[in-house]
Amino acid sequence: MALFLLLLIPFLAHILMGAHLMFHGMGLFAFLTLIPAALLFVPRRWMVLLQRVLLVLWALEWVRAGAMLVMSRVSEGRPFALAAAIMGGTAAFTLLTAAVFSLPRVRRFYERR
């Protein structure tokens, strides 16, 4: 049960990226984020590297999207601090999610096969 809860964190990060892509009209790419979310439960060693790389890429996308949003708001003279905090927090959450794969319980799951 604890392993399921630990893997729920990266699962949510993948779903969050899918929602972000769907919001921007990229439905096919949003659907593709479900693939690594489902692959979380495949106990293979290479899965750890794949998940970490994807989560870092997702975090970089959050930073890029946040910078674009903040620049847009600044140029329009609108408040930007809340948007920057939300996007920065989302990027940090996604990046820190990669650390889940360093936990002993999760490592044992992926190393057994």
N, C-alpha and C positions, 0 to 999 in steps of 0.2 A: 504494500500500500504506500509506503514512504517513497519508493522509487517512482510510482505513478505520479505522486504529488510533485516530486522534483522535476520530472519530465514535462509536467504541465506548464512549467515556467517557459521553457523554450517553445512549447506548442503555442502558448499565447503570443509570444513574440512573432512567430510566423503568421498567425492569424491577424495580428495587428498590422503587419506589413501588407497582407492581402487586403485588408480594409483600406489602407492608405492608397494602394494601387487602384482599388475599385473606385474610390472617391475621385481619383484623377482620370477615370475613364479607361483604365487599362484592365478590362475584365479578364482577358486571357492570362495575363501575367499574374493577376490576383488569384486565378484558379491554380496557377503553377506553384504558388506558395503553399498550397495544401499538400503537395508531394513531399517536400522535406518535413512537413508537420507529421505526415503519416509515417515516414521513414524513421522518425524518432524511436519507434518501438521495434526496430529491427536491430538485434544485437550483433553488430559487426564492428570490428575495430575501425575500419575506414569511415564509419558513420560519424565518429567523433570529429574527425578532421572536416568532413563535409559540413556538419552542423556549425562548427566554429567559424569556418570561412563564410558561410551564408549569413550567420548572425553579425559578423563584422561588416559584411557588405550591406546588410539591412541598416546597421547603425550609421554607416556612412551616408546612406540614402536619407536617413532622418536628419542628419546634420545638413546635408545639401538642401533638403526641402525646408528645413528651419531657417537656414540662411536666406533662401529665396523669399520666404514669407516675411521675415524681419525686414529685409531690404525693401520689399514692396510696401510694407506698412510705414516704414520711415519715409519713403519717397512720397507717400500720400499724406504724411503728417498725422497718421493715426497712432494710437498707443501700441507698443510692440513688446513690452516687457513680459506680459502674460504669455503671448505666443512663443516668445523665446524660451521661457521657462518650461512650457509644456513640451515643445519640440526637443529641447535639451534633455529634459527628463526622460522622454521616450527613447532618445538616442542612448542615454546612459543605461536605462533599463535593458535595452536590446544588447548593448555591448557587455554588460555585466552578466547577462544570461548565459553567455559563452562559458563563464566560470562554473556553471552547473556541471559541466563535463569533467571537471577536475575533482569533484567530490568522490570519496572512496566508494560509496554505494553505487553511484552511476558508472564509475570506471569498471567495477566488477561486472556490472551488467553487460557492458560492451566488450570486455576482454574474455569472456567465457567461451566465445566461439571464434 
